[in-house]
Amino acid sequence: MADTAELLFDVGDERLLTIGSVVDRLRGEFPDISVSKLRYLEEQGLVTPRRTKSGYRLYSQDDFNRLVRVLGMQRDEYLPLKVIRRELERSPASPLPSARQGLRKTDLVGTGEGREYTAEEVMQLTGADIGLLDELEDYELVRGRQVSGVKRYTETDAGIVAAAAQLAQLGLRPKNLRVLKSAVDREIGLIEQVLLPALRSNRPERRREGLDQLDDIVQSSTQLRQLLLARGVRRLTGGDTR
């Protein structure tokens, strides 16, 4: 059934999107999205759009938000679909933190990181085994904290474990990831040299200015890191000989 037309349907007080409209709206953040991919996600039970009598798929705003979450976890946390489905069933509203979302100012000034997970929950959510989790702790890539005799991990820790689990499948163990942590530690040290006086200032307006600058530095340095990595990969694959 051809249902790629970019149309909106008003059903009661709700506005529904055709599959073509959904693809167009997702393409800005997920350039490789396609109608066939959305159909595949539907076949896997990750989204269930309504159908018209003629068989056209119609997506609600909740369906759209769910797709953004699924695609984001695929792209940023490298989670397999069965793990994503389990996470959606466990926690319909809040995804693991996405590396591509970057740091928000609320992340920078907040006193906590939201939900915490036990080791068993982290392993179930990410597909990691206890050996990998122990290695990540040994190399200080994650830091569990004891709460009433149970070790708990933050949402950021869970996101790190998810990425590390995928890399482990490709032959990169936590000991190989130390270079990444070292690079981040050096970057934080550089930011600290520039902004620590402002961030520790007793003047609220000076701290706000420091947070604005911190947000700009984080976003720009993340973009620079991605571009440098992309250039290196092109050289590795023979696409850039400069």
C-alpha positions in Angstrom: 0.0 0.0 0.0 1.5 3.3 -1.0 1.2 5.6 2.0 4.0 8.0 1.5 2.0 11.2 0.8 2.7 14.1 3.1 -0.7 14.6 4.6 -2.1 15.4 8.0 -5.4 14.0 9.3 -7.5 15.5 12.0 -9.2 12.8 14.1 -11.3 14.5 16.8 -8.9 16.8 18.7 -5.8 14.8 17.5 -3.7 15.5 14.4 -2.3 12.3 12.8 0.6 12.1 10.4 1.1 9.8 7.4 4.2 7.8 7.1 5.6 10.2 4.5 5.1 13.2 6.9 6.8 11.3 9.7 9.8 10.5 7.5 10.1 14.2 6.4 10.0 15.4 10.0 12.5 12.8 11.2 15.0 13.3 8.4 16.6 16.4 9.9 17.8 14.5 12.9 18.0 11.0 11.3 19.2 11.5 7.7 19.1 7.8 6.8 15.5 7.3 7.9 13.2 5.8 5.2 9.7 4.5 4.8 11.0 0.9 4.8 12.7 1.5 8.1 9.6 2.7 9.7 7.7 -0.3 8.4 10.4 -2.5 9.8 10.1 -0.9 13.2 6.4 -1.5 13.1 7.0 -5.2 12.2 9.3 -5.5 15.2 6.5 -4.1 17.5 8.3 -0.9 18.4 5.5 1.4 17.1 1.9 0.7 16.2 0.4 3.3 14.0 -3.3 3.4 13.3 -4.7 2.3 9.9 -7.4 3.9 7.8 -9.9 1.7 6.1 -7.8 1.9 3.0 -4.7 0.7 4.8 -2.8 4.0 5.2 -0.7 4.3 8.3 -1.5 7.2 10.6 1.0 8.2 13.4 0.0 10.2 16.5 2.3 12.6 18.4 3.0 9.8 20.9 4.0 7.5 18.0 6.3 10.1 16.7 7.9 10.7 20.1 8.4 7.0 20.5 10.1 6.8 17.1 12.4 9.6 18.0 13.3 7.7 21.2 13.8 4.4 19.4 16.0 5.9 16.6 18.0 7.9 19.2 18.8 4.8 21.2 19.8 2.9 18.1 22.0 5.7 16.9 23.5 7.0 20.2 23.5 4.0 22.5 23.9 1.3 19.9 21.2 -0.8 21.5 19.7 -3.8 19.7 16.0 -3.6 19.0 15.2 -6.3 21.6 16.9 -4.2 24.3 15.1 -1.1 23.1 11.8 -2.8 23.3 12.5 -4.0 26.8 13.5 -0.5 27.9 10.3 1.0 26.3 8.3 -1.5 28.3 10.1 -0.7 31.5 10.3 3.0 31.2 7.9 4.4 28.5 9.0 8.1 28.9 12.7 8.5 29.6 15.5 7.2 27.4 19.1 6.7 28.4 21.2 9.8 27.9 22.3 10.4 24.4 25.8 11.4 23.6 24.6 13.4 20.6 22.2 15.4 22.7 25.1 17.1 24.3 25.1 18.6 27.8 22.3 20.9 28.6 22.6 23.7 31.2 20.3 21.7 33.5 22.8 18.8 33.3 25.7 21.2 34.2 24.1 22.7 37.3 21.9 19.8 38.5 22.6 18.1 41.8 21.6 14.6 40.6 21.3 12.5 37.4 17.7 11.3 37.7 17.0 7.6 37.9 19.6 5.1 39.2 20.0 1.5 38.2 21.3 -1.6 40.0 24.0 -3.7 38.3 21.4 -6.2 37.3 19.2 -3.5 35.7 22.2 -2.1 33.9 23.1 -5.5 32.5 19.5 -6.2 31.5 19.1 -2.8 29.9 22.4 -2.8 27.9 23.1 -6.4 27.2 26.5 -6.1 29.1 27.7 -8.9 31.4 29.1 -8.6 34.9 32.7 -9.0 33.6 32.4 -6.0 31.3 30.8 -3.9 34.1 33.6 -4.8 36.5 36.2 -3.9 33.9 34.6 -0.5 33.3 34.7 0.1 37.0 38.4 -1.0 37.2 39.3 1.5 34.6 37.1 4.2 36.2 34.8 4.6 33.2 31.8 4.1 35.4 31.5 4.6 39.2 28.8 2.8 41.1 27.9 4.0 44.6 26.7 1.9 47.5 23.2 2.6 48.7 22.0 0.4 51.5 24.4 -2.3 50.5 23.4 -2.2 46.8 25.6 -0.7 44.2 23.7 1.8 42.0 24.6 3.5 38.7 23.4 6.8 37.2 21.7 7.2 33.8 25.1 8.4 32.5 26.8 5.3 33.7 24.1 3.2 32.0 24.7 5.0 28.7 28.4 4.5 29.0 27.9 0.8 29.7 25.6 0.5 26.6 28.2 2.1 24.4 31.0 0.0 25.9 29.0 -3.2 25.3 28.7 -2.4 21.7 32.4 -1.6 21.4 33.2 -4.8 23.2 31.4 -6.8 20.5 33.8 -5.1 18.0 36.9 -6.1 20.0 37.4 -2.9 22.0 37.5 -3.7 25.7 37.5 -1.1 28.5 41.3 -1.1 28.7 41.3 0.1 25.1 38.9 2.9 26.0 41.2 4.5 28.5 42.6 6.7 25.8 39.1 8.2 25.3 38.7 8.8 29.0 42.2 10.4 29.1 41.3 12.7 26.3 38.1 13.8 28.0 39.9 14.4 31.3 42.4 16.6 29.5 39.6 18.5 27.8 37.9 19.0 31.2 41.2 20.3 32.6 41.4 22.8 29.7 37.9 24.0 30.4 38.6 24.3 34.1 41.6 26.6 33.4 39.4 29.0 31.5 36.1 28.9 33.4 36.7 27.8 37.0 36.9 31.3 38.4 33.5 32.2 36.9 31.8 29.0 37.9 33.0 29.4 41.5 32.2 33.1 41.6 30.0 34.4 44.5 28.2 36.7 42.0 25.2 34.9 40.5 25.4 36.9 37.3 29.1 35.9 36.9 28.2 32.2 37.4 25.4 32.5 34.8 27.9 34.0 32.4 30.3 31.1 33.1 27.5 28.6 32.5 26.7 30.2 29.2 30.3 30.1 28.2 30.6 26.5 29.4 27.6 25.5 27.3 29.2 27.1 24.2 32.6 25.5 24.8 31.1 22.0 25.3 29.0 22.3 22.1 31.8 23.7 20.0 34.5 21.2 21.3 32.1 18.3 20.7 31.6 19.5 17.1 35.3 19.9 16.6 36.0 16.4 18.0 33.5 14.9 15.7 34.9 16.7 12.7 38.5 15.6 13.5 37.3 12.0 14.0 35.5 12.1 10.6 38.6 13.4 8.9 40.7 10.7 10.5 38.2 8.0 9.4 38.2 9.3 5.8 42.0 9.0 5.8 41.8 5.6 7.2 39.4 4.5 4.5 41.3 6.2 1.7 38.7 8.9 1.2 41.0 11.8 2.2 44.7 11.6 1.3 45.7 15.0 2.6 
